[in-house]
Amino acid sequence: MSYAYTEDQLGFRDLLADFMRKEVEPYKAQWDEEGFFPKDTYKKAFEIGLHMMEIPEKWGGAGLDHETMALIYEEAGYWDAGFGMTMLTTTVQPLKATLMFGTDEQIQMVSDVAVNGGFGCWALTEPNSGSDASSLETTYRREGDEFVLNGSKCFATLGAYADMMVVFATKDRKLGKDGVSAFIVPGHLPGIIVGKSENKMGMRLSNTASVTFDEVRIPAANMLGEEGKGMRIALATLNLGRFEIASLANGITRRALEEAVKYAKVRKVFGKPIIDHQMVTAILADMATTLEAGRALVREGMAAFEEKDPNVRIMASAAKLFCCDGCVKASQDAIQVLGGYGYSKEYPVEKLYRDSKILQILEGTQQIQKIVIGRELNKKY
Ligand SMILES: Cc1cc2nc3c(=O)[nH]c(=O)nc-3n(C[C@H](O)[C@H](O)[C@H](O)COP(=O)(O)OP(=O)(O)OC[C@H]3O[C@@H](n4cnc5c(N)ncnc54)[C@H](O)[C@@H]3O)c2cc1C
């Protein structure tokens, strides 16, 4: 395995960087302040296919491998993690899950929405079911050639804007995880009621909303994968999602490090730049170590995912755990290096800290990652 990225890989990364530099960076502090979802800017990004890079060419994407996607999601996290999460939610979750488990007709249906700039959504979490996802309460029943969905989801990224969702529901709660199936649900059907959008601490350029399904009818052909295998679909998709969330986290760490170093070189205290005070240098060195180690974990892990390595579940959880704890610590450290200015909204590092925190919670909390790793170790040795 070569550690040098190819010109093509770097070119795709730069495409995203150029877009973010011009279209997001100048406005993001204001959007963050207002909790504004910049729909038109997302549409612009989607028009040039920034959300389709990892989708095979056959389905309208650029067909990039996962290693390249790690580079791209790191770049997204560097500029704005909420923006990155919106791209990731549209692509990875509904579309990747359908690519992995769907029929050609289903893939066509979902990719048509994404190619035309639609937003995707992954509706798993419910008010009474987060970490314990298989205890969900949204139900489905079959009526002739249709399934009928009833229930409420919460914290759905892009819930208020979704053109296409993957929704998880149970036939009968008594069946536990074996009762759960996944469905492809067009976002604007009768009976879909969008609830409140969350007023969040961070990731304020992304939308997070609750969605209720009241007798929502979908064709029977929209069941994704086999009946009763919904949790398997959720978990397989989460493995990839965890690496991509870890990449976003690495982007936050990189930005935090860069801002801290730039500041440490110009801020003079006790007669010299703070970068020349060894205790400050030590903070920066720890941040750089977190970044390098995090990148290595993701890169190895993405290769393992590509090769269907049996160790991938441990690697995905380990990457998510390390990189997401790492970015919270790094952005906190960046505030420390900037001192009082770091705490002020005049500088970008307090936003990094607010954006970073959710990465310890979504895609399986850090505690759940440890449980996953523990279970795998128990099987392995
Ligand atoms: C901004 C944002 C975006 C999100 N996007 C999506 C999305 O697009 N789609 C979606 O479906 N969901 C989404 N979520 C939901 C997210 O995945 C859940 O919040 C997360 O899985 C945790 O569930 P919970 O909030 O119900 O916490 P709980 O499950 O109630 O957990 C509470 C605490 O208990 C701990 N805990 C739980 N079980 C155990 C255990 N067995 N051992 C030890 N500790 C445990 C947890 O680690 C946590 O610290 C999003 C959430 C947010 C805030």
The ligand as an ORCA input file, in Angstrom:
! r2SCAN-3c Opt
* xyz 0 1
  C     -27.058     16.267     15.627
  C     -27.558     14.855     15.633
  C     -27.719     14.184     14.431
  C     -28.211     12.872     14.425
  N     -28.455     12.256     13.201
  C     -29.134     11.076     13.193
  C     -29.607     10.523     11.961
  O     -29.382     11.068     10.887
  N     -30.341      9.391     12.002
  C     -30.626      8.756     13.176
  O     -31.300      7.723     13.151
  N     -30.183      9.239     14.375
  C     -29.457     10.390     14.401
  N     -29.046     10.928     15.600
  C     -29.341     10.220     16.835
  C     -28.098      9.601     17.458
  O     -27.639      8.549     16.673
  C     -28.474      9.174     18.884
  O     -28.611     10.370     19.630
  C     -27.453      8.251     19.499
  O     -27.484      6.999     18.882
  C     -27.660      8.056     20.998
  O     -28.972      7.741     21.300
  P     -29.746      8.554     22.447
  O     -29.570      9.998     22.154
  O     -31.114      8.028     22.511
  O     -28.940      8.238     23.758
  P     -29.189      6.980     24.728
  O     -29.213      5.727     23.963
  O     -30.360      7.291     25.600
  O     -27.874      7.039     25.602
  C     -27.690      7.956     26.671
  C     -26.337      7.686     27.309
  O     -26.309      6.342     27.826
  C     -25.186      5.660     27.301
  N     -25.513      4.246     27.087
  C     -26.566      3.725     26.407
  N     -26.534      2.384     26.448
  C     -25.431      2.040     27.146
  C     -24.854      0.798     27.527
  N     -25.394     -0.365     27.175
  N     -23.719      0.828     28.268
  C     -23.152      2.012     28.609
  N     -23.648      3.213     28.281
  C     -24.781      3.224     27.554
  C     -24.878      6.335     25.968
  O     -23.540      6.121     25.572
  C     -25.167      7.788     26.331
  O     -24.051      8.340     26.962
  C     -28.510     12.224     15.635
  C     -28.330     12.900     16.849
  C     -27.903     14.203     16.858
  C     -27.806     14.922     18.176
*
